[in-house]
Amino acid sequence: MSQGPLDKEATPCYYLLVEVEDKGSPKRLGHLQVNVTVQDINDNPPVFSSSQYQAKVEEDAPVGSSVLKVEATDRDEGANAAIRYQLAEGTPFQIDPESGLVTIREPLDYESRRQYILSIQAKDLGNPPLTGRAEALVRLIDVNDNDPVVKFRYSRALSQYASVDENAQVGNIVALLTVTDSDSPAANGNITVTILGGNEQRHFEVHTSKVPNLSLIKVASALDRERISSYNLTISVSDQGHPRPRSSVASLVIYVNDINDHPPVFQDPYSKVEISEDLPPGSYIFGISATDGDTGLNANLRYSIVSGNSLGWFSISENSGLVTSSAALDREITSQLLLNISAQDQGPQPKTSYATLLVSLLDVNDQKPTFTGLDGSEHHWLSIPENSLTGTELVTLRALDGDLGDNGTTRFYFDADNPNQCQGLFRLDPITGRLSTRSELDREQQENCTLMVQATDLGTPPLSSTAKITVTLLDINDNSPVFYPVQYFANIQENEPPASFVALVTAADPDQGRNGTVAYSIRAGDTAKFQINTETGAISTRAALDREEKTTYQLQVVATDGGGLQSHNHAIVTITVLDTQDNPPSFTQDTYKNMRVGELVSSITATDSDTGDNADIQYSITGTNNHGTFSISPNTGSIFLAKKLDFETQALFKLNITAKDNGRPPRSSTMSVVIQVRDFNDNPPNFPEGDIFKSVTENIPVGTSVLTITASDPDADINGQLTYAIVYQKPRGNHFFIDEQRGTVYTNAEIDREFSTLFELTVRAIDQAVPVETRKYAFKNVTILVSDLNDNVPMFISQNAFAADPALAIGSVLTTVTAFDPDEGLNGEIEYEIINGDTETFSVDRYSGDLRVASPLVPSRLIYNLIVAASDLGSERKGSTTELTIILQGLDGPVFSQPRYITILKEGEPVGTNVISIEASSPRGTETVVEYFIVSVKCEGKTVGRLFTIGRSTGAIQTAAVLDRERGARLYLLDVYAVEKETTFPRTQRAEVSPHSLLLSGSNVLCIILKL
């Protein structure tokens, strides 16, 4: 048993000698040596060799570098003496737990923290463990690792940049420069300041102040903002650190404050601009620009128009100098405006400069031509005698147009939107406005002609005004009275009293006034029986007429106008006197076959000298009664018709009439009564059944007998006498006539199969019964077929001129040459051939007529001429030729008097009728010759043949065929080319941009066909 605490560390081991004695005596002793080893317990904490360590380390020492090593001891043993080291958190250091070596865990920075106190713990591995503590002071050694930092301060505390007035004196402070360096000022923070760049003119310098790290930037020489308005100084600051100094660079921007010492300067003090007068308000006109050598408000310019804008047409942007239109412009009010424009800066003592802008207004076609001299209105009345010569001037139109150039150049045309027939009677010169007659006038055709004329300028698009001109044709007594109809037929009953109306003849005279009044007179005829009212033309009787004396009268009436002209064709009046019952008919021995059944035919009277019953007579028909055709009254002896009569069946009846008295014995007497039936026209003529066909060869002589056609009529005398007439011929005309007695049909004109392959006739046979209205007739259709002879030559129907593109490729079809032969079969088949001209450049297909390009066209030629032949394939071949003119397109040429011509033509007018004359003039004057060509004729969009011709040198268009509106040809469109050349140069000569070139231009003619 221990008698006190043990301390292993003080006495680790005890050696005890134990003595044992017994209670005997002698006591005996025994000895035992006991070795007591003290077992260690963890009763000693670790103890550092120093309670406070110190160390130094450079701030730029790398991570992992050793800083110091600590050591602790523990008097215990074993695990109780095993030590582990720990370092408190929050420092950039770390400790090895076994060795106690302290190293750098993360980068150090002297400028952030100059020293660290480390709390180090040593802990044994006892249970429970005991710890010991120590501190370590680690001081960082400054290293020159920070650049100097520059900061500028300006005279204006809140300003972001330095500024100096351009008139600042030398030595004036511009900016303060302070430098900070986180390194130790003793070794690494001693700063020097220099200007590295931006100060080539040495306008600034650095002054070091007595205040540490404060430098002054001062003006070193005179400034001029207009030369240099700002400076960008590169400032370098350097420390004196070791082992190497550090430096940094900063930029100092210095603005030179402006002094208003410069007036505004216009880039162009005198400017010109041309604008269109139709610019809308708000449109850009011009940009005025001025500069000011100053800055700020001293260079902030304001623009204004100070003069020249009295019309208020323009405005200017105060800030930008942009000039715009502020109202509608009108060149016709003024064509130029000189604007005086100012530019003023906004300095406290502003400076002003001036510039001028000349605005020229370009003409726009905004003014319509206005007719002048038309009585102040747009409707003008003119008069001219109808017999005025062609070319007679009516008026010269004038029009004013306020525009310029082509916009103000006026041309006069007839209004194409209001065409009328009158336009063909007058000519309007497009340049001079001279209105004159183009052809002969006829008041009787049209008394008043209303012309709608246009004054059109040459602008794009053109503007025009329209005026109405009414031309009144003054009458000339140039027309004789004309009867219509020429033949008159009238009937009048005989025995009418004198002054009875017979007929009314009428003649018209289209002249006016006295020239148009008509007086009638009977030139030939029975003026003893008839008279005429000279004013009305009413014919009346002078005396009573007697049909039994004369049945027909014929009068010739003449009409004379107030100017003394008589009618050329006098009126023929045929008067038929109608019968009146002034001679009662006798029915004793004849009757009419159209008597009604039961009608009295005749009366027989017998006498008996006896008296009483002996004188009472009874009548009867004895013997044949022809099947009861007649009956007799037994008491009166009146004979009546019992059956309908027919002259053609029986024309004569013989009746035996017996008269018998009632005596005893009765006595009788018989007589014969002959009744002759008078013929009544009750049968029409009768032609043989079936239609009649006859064939003839064309071109047979006029008067050749074609056929004889007859009809029969069973009626008697004139009722059965027939006459023949052709009442209808198709086609219309008088190609045939008929012998009215024999019915023989003859040719009356040349028969041409090409005119018609057959003729249809309607022949009428009519009897000669009287009165005329009782006549009967019959009709027969006759068809006459015409066989062909090769009597026609091919006729070219395609145009003989056409325009072609000079760039057409070889083999291209230029056009198709077309000829027409109205004959049949081979007589009408056609072959084509070029017989003269440039056969190397062109070829024609033998059968189709296609004209092709055989070699490249030469644009300088401009015109090619070919002669093409067309021949039929008949046994005796017939042929014709045509000249083709090929016009190469490409150049402008003569100017037509109108862009489009419109004319009106009546259908059925003969070939050669004047249609219209067109005109084109050369801008080079009268020394050039203009030729005209029709290059196409279209009807309702389809190309048609040569229906029109044109005078090559005159431009007069005429019909080449009779036009028929019923065949759909109501409107034709002709394309016409005008080609100009100088008379001294050949057709094909051409020079580039030369007045000797062949030039061409085109127009078209619209021809409207009116129905007759």
Helices and strands as residue ranges (DSSP letters): E 13-21, E 29-37, E 47-48, E 52-58, E 66-69, E 72-73, G 78-81, E 83-87, E 93-95, E 101-104, E 115-124, E 131-141, E 149-154, E 162-165, E 173-180, E 192-197, E 204-208, E 214-219, E 230-238, E 247-257, E 264-266, E 270-276, E 284-287, E 290-292, G 296-298, E 301-307, E 314-316, E 322-325, E 336-345, E 352-362, E 370-372, E 379-385, E 393-396, E 398-400, H 405-408, E 410-414, G 421-425, E 426-428, E 434-437, E 448-457, E 464-474, E 482-483, E 487-493, E 501-504, E 507-508, G 513-516, E 518-524, E 530-532, E 538-541, E 552-561, E 571-578, E 590-592, E 600-603, G 612-615, E 617-622, E 630-632, E 638-641, E 652-661, E 668-678, E 692-697, E 705-708, H 717-720, E 722-730, E 736-738, E 744-747, E 758-767, G 772-774, E 777-787, E 795-796, E 801-804, E 813-816, E 819-820, G 825-828, E 830-837, E 842-844, E 850-853, E 863-872, E 879-888, E 895-896, E 900-906, E 914-917, E 920-921, E 928-939, E 942-943, E 948-950, E 956-959, G 965-967, E 971-982, E 999-1010
